[in-house]
Amino acid sequence: MALPRKLKYLNMFNDGLSYMGVVESVTLPKLTRKLENYRGGGMNGAAAIDLGLDDDALTVEWSVGGLPDVALWAQYAAPGADAVPLRFAGSYQRDDTGEIVAVEVVMRGRHKEIDGGENKQGENTSTKLSTVCTYYRLTIDGSDVIEIDTVNMVE
């Protein structure tokens, strides 16, 4: 029996700027494909035809504590489908063996939403961001596992 790898440390980098101690959570993109069932003559069942990525397949959602710095706000409506470079760095550890696995996700895209949320004096505030990416690279323990670049047709 083994224990699973659990996230012990994380950081988010936005255009090289570290959000250590500021980033609260990161929901990495849900990699989904657009499939269409096809059933031709002589087939006794349908086969799923792969039509590429779903439209929302590369969306990352993340939140930071308090009011974000000006650099983040300046990226809103930045021109270019890959105007915002992001990097998630995480350290996953098994508590039975102590094994540590480094995970890095490099993404490029543009902010779709910056939600300042509710702000009350004397209470915790956070800002939620939704970034639609055109580039995604997952690296586990130094090995590139998945690389997707929708603009340059890399998958």
C-alpha positions in Angstrom: 0.0 0.0 0.0 1.2 3.5 -0.8 0.2 7.1 0.1 -0.5 9.5 -2.8 1.7 12.5 -3.7 0.2 15.6 -2.1 1.0 19.2 -3.0 3.2 20.6 -0.2 4.4 23.9 -1.8 3.3 26.0 -4.7 4.2 29.2 -6.3 2.9 31.1 -9.3 4.9 33.4 -11.5 3.4 36.0 -13.7 5.8 37.4 -16.4 8.7 36.4 -14.1 7.2 38.1 -11.0 6.9 35.6 -8.1 3.6 35.4 -6.2 5.2 33.5 -3.3 3.1 34.2 -0.2 0.4 35.9 -2.3 -1.0 33.2 -4.5 -3.8 31.4 -2.6 -4.9 28.7 -5.1 -4.4 27.6 -8.7 -6.8 25.5 -10.7 -4.7 24.1 -13.6 -6.3 23.7 -17.0 -8.6 20.8 -17.5 -7.3 19.2 -20.6 -10.4 18.2 -22.6 -10.9 17.2 -26.2 -13.7 17.9 -28.6 -15.0 14.5 -29.7 -17.8 13.8 -32.2 -19.5 10.5 -32.6 -19.3 9.1 -36.1 -21.2 6.0 -37.3 -20.8 5.1 -41.0 -22.3 2.4 -43.1 -21.5 -1.1 -41.8 -20.5 0.1 -38.3 -22.4 -1.5 -35.5 -21.6 1.4 -33.1 -20.2 4.9 -33.1 -16.6 5.8 -33.0 -15.4 9.0 -31.3 -13.7 11.3 -33.8 -11.1 13.6 -32.3 -11.6 17.2 -33.4 -8.8 18.7 -31.3 -9.1 20.6 -28.0 -12.3 21.8 -26.5 -12.7 25.6 -26.6 -12.1 26.0 -22.8 -9.4 23.3 -22.5 -6.6 25.6 -21.6 -8.1 27.9 -19.0 -6.3 28.4 -15.7 -8.0 29.9 -12.7 -6.0 31.3 -9.9 -6.5 33.6 -6.9 -4.2 36.0 -5.1 -4.6 37.5 -1.6 -5.4 41.2 -1.3 -5.1 43.7 -4.1 -2.8 42.6 -6.9 0.1 44.8 -8.0 -0.1 47.2 -10.9 1.8 44.8 -13.2 -1.1 42.3 -13.1 -3.7 45.0 -13.8 -1.6 46.3 -16.7 -2.0 43.0 -18.4 -5.7 43.3 -18.8 -6.7 43.5 -22.5 -3.0 43.1 -23.4 -2.8 42.6 -27.2 -1.7 39.1 -28.3 -3.1 35.7 -27.7 0.0 34.8 -25.7 0.6 38.2 -24.0 0.6 36.9 -20.4 3.3 34.3 -19.4 2.5 32.2 -16.4 4.4 29.5 -14.6 3.0 27.2 -11.8 5.7 25.5 -9.7 4.6 22.8 -7.3 6.3 20.3 -5.0 4.4 17.0 -4.4 5.5 14.6 -1.7 4.5 11.2 -0.5 4.3 10.9 3.2 5.2 7.2 3.3 8.5 7.4 1.4 9.3 11.1 1.5 9.7 11.1 -2.3 9.4 14.6 -3.7 8.3 15.3 -7.3 8.7 18.7 -8.9 5.9 19.8 -11.2 6.0 22.8 -13.4 3.3 24.1 -15.8 4.3 26.9 -18.2 1.4 28.7 -19.8 0.9 31.7 -22.1 -2.4 33.4 -22.8 -4.5 36.4 -21.9 -6.6 37.3 -18.9 -10.3 36.7 -19.5 -11.4 37.9 -16.1 -10.0 39.7 -13.1 -12.5 39.5 -10.3 -11.8 41.8 -7.3 -14.5 40.2 -5.3 -16.1 41.7 -2.2 -14.0 44.0 -0.2 -14.9 44.8 3.5 -12.8 46.7 5.9 -11.0 44.4 8.4 -11.7 41.2 6.4 -9.7 39.0 4.1 -9.9 39.9 0.4 -8.8 38.1 -2.6 -8.7 38.6 -6.4 -9.7 35.7 -8.7 -8.3 35.5 -12.2 -9.2 33.5 -15.2 -6.6 33.2 -18.0 -7.3 31.6 -21.3 -4.1 30.0 -22.6 -2.8 29.2 -26.1 0.4 27.5 -24.8 0.7 24.8 -22.1 3.7 22.7 -21.1 3.6 20.2 -18.2 6.9 19.1 -16.8 7.2 16.4 -14.1 10.6 15.8 -12.5 12.3 17.5 -15.3 10.6 15.6 -18.1 8.3 17.3 -20.5 5.1 15.2 -20.4 2.6 17.4 -22.4 3.2 20.4 -24.7 0.3 22.2 -26.5 0.7 25.3 -28.6 -2.5 26.0 -30.4 -1.2 28.9 -32.4 1.8 26.9 -33.8 -0.1 23.6 -34.1 2.1 21.7 -31.6 0.5 18.9 -29.6 
